């Protein structure tokens, strides 16, 4: 399992191959199931399987924590957080691509 320390001192699961149940994602993110379900409904995270057997990738932990931080610290609503997460991840992809191109 690939883990990295977050700014809050708790391990963040970042491995795409890891799968978590809804209850495991709730424990890893510290959020209740109804909040996770709202994130699914907003399209912020996408579970695999049907609703009775949802499985979440390890990447979802990072997304859920980021969204919660935006809600808590900045007062951003879910729609705004969804847009912000998409933009932040696009910037990260572009920065990684730039680093690769500059390294050649």
N, C-alpha and C positions, 0 to 999 in steps of 0.2 A: 504494500500500500504506500502510495506517495503522499507524504504529509509535509506541511510547511507551517511554521508559526505565523499566526495572524497578529495584527497589532494588539489584539486583546489577550494574547498569551495562550490561546487555545488552539489545538491543532485543527487545520482545515483540510478536509479530504478533497483532493483535487484530481484524483485519478478517474478518468472517464470510464474505466472498466468496473469500478466498484458499483454495486447496486444496493440501495437501501429501501426498506419498506417505509411506509408513511410514518409509523411510530419511530423508526430509527432516525428518519430525517427530522422529526420533531425533537428528539433528544439531542441530535447533533447541532441543531440550529437554536434550540431553546425556545421554540415557538409552538403554540398549540396547533392542533390539526386543522381547526377552522381557518387559521391564518394561512397555512400551507395550501389548503383547498382554494382560498381566494387567489393565491399566487398562480395556481394552476389555471383557474378560470380566467385570469388576466393574461395568460400566455407567457408569464415570466419563467416558469419552469414547466417542463413537459415530461410527465411520467410515461413509462412503458406499461403496456398491459391494460386490462379493464379496471374500473374503479375499485373493484373488490380485491384486486391483487396488484395495485400500483407498485412499480419499482422506479426509483429515482437514481440517476447517475450521481457519482460523487461530486461532479461539477455543480449540481444543484445546491449543495451546502454553501458553496461560495456565493452563488447568486442570491440565495435566501438571506444570508448574513448581510450582503451588500444592500439589498432592498430594505431590510429591517433598519440598518444604519441610516439610510436616506429618510425613511419614515420618521424614525425617532429623533435624529439630529437636525434634519432640515425641514421636516414637516411635509415632505413630498408624498403625494397620493400614489396609489398603485399604478395608475396609467403613466404618471410622470416618471416613476421609478423604472417601469418597463422600458420606456424610451431611453432614460439615462443609462441603464444597464447595457442596452444594445449599443449605444454610442460609445460607452467606456470600453466595451469588449472590441469594438471595431478599431478604436484608437490603439488598443493593446496589440491587435493583429497587425496593424499598419506599422507600429513601432518594431515589432519582431521582424517583419519583412524588411524594413529599412536596415535593421542591424545585420540581417543576413546578407543583404546586398552590399552594405559597406564593408563587410568582412571578406568579401571575395576579392 
